[in-house]
Amino acid sequence: EDQVTQSPEALRLQEGESSSLNCSYTVSGLRGLFWYRQDPGKGPEFLFTLYSAGEEKEKERLKATLTKKESFLHITAPKPEDSATYLCAVQALSQGNLIFGKGTKLSVKP
Amino acid sequence: EPEVTQTPSHQVTQMGQEVILRCVPISNHLYFYWYRQILGQKVEFLVSFYNNEISEKSEIFDDQFSVERPDGSNFTLKIRSTKLEDSAMYFCASSPSSGRGTGELFFGEGSRLTVL
């Protein structure tokens, strides 16, 4: 069964304190792995797509990496406005829908 | 910036009643989706829609659910006879791309459905 597990469930950081979020996945043929950001009461907002092991994408303080079994979202020198829930999702070759993890709720304190 | 809009933002209904949730996808997008998120749980896929027909649906999307694109702009989700367990945030999403790009979705802000 295709599934996505994210850890930790919650992460509290001080402003400027870098860290990483983990997304482990099992899928019968990976078409793509996606990172989304979700603010409270809002819909997910697309951040990155990764297609193959070794690939990296960057956007401001965020960098996403991919291996054959997991993906990391690295946050460098986070700011309070980075506080949100970060969702990981996979898309299998055989299907078009996304399978989401439960997310990591990130809180960045000033 | 173009966005996906959903109405209503919140609907309260009695068990057994019919509910219609409405969405206006981004105008040049071709692929449309409904996902839902029960409070504290994962975002779950319900259905995808392309070229005026359902292209994929999940086990959740049973005979109580239906989707329609009644005109060139709206995309609706109907729940025929709501149950308590249908209480959730329902997200509409759209995508311009096929193949590899179909995971890059633009989500609306959601419609919160509360079934009493």
Contacts between the chains, C-beta under 8 A, distances in Angstrom:
chain1	res1	chain2	res2	distance
A	31	B	100	6.6
A	31	B	103	7.2
A	32	B	100	6.3
A	32	B	103	4.8
A	34	B	103	4.8
A	34	B	104	7.1
A	41	B	109	7.6
A	41	B	110	7.6
A	42	B	109	5.5
A	42	B	110	7.2
A	43	B	4	7.6
A	43	B	91	5.0
A	43	B	93	7.4
A	43	B	107	3.2
A	43	B	108	5.4
A	43	B	109	5.3
A	43	B	110	5.3
A	44	B	43	6.6
A	44	B	91	7.4
A	44	B	105	7.6
A	44	B	107	5.0
A	45	B	107	7.1
A	46	B	104	5.3
A	46	B	105	6.4
A	46	B	106	7.0
A	49	B	100	8.0
A	49	B	101	8.0
A	49	B	103	6.2
A	49	B	104	5.9
A	51	B	100	6.9
A	87	B	43	6.7
A	89	B	43	7.7
A	89	B	103	6.9
A	91	B	102	7.2
A	91	B	103	4.4
A	95	B	56	6.5
A	96	B	31	7.9
A	96	B	48	5.7
A	96	B	55	6.7
A	96	B	56	5.4
A	96	B	102	5.3
A	97	B	33	7.6
A	97	B	45	3.9
A	97	B	48	6.3
A	97	B	56	5.8
A	97	B	58	6.9
A	98	B	35	7.8
A	98	B	43	7.8
A	98	B	45	6.4
A	98	B	103	5.7
A	98	B	105	7.2
A	99	B	45	7.4
A	100	B	42	5.0
A	100	B	43	4.2
A	100	B	44	7.4
A	101	B	42	6.7
A	102	B	41	7.1
A	102	B	42	5.2
A	103	B	42	7.8
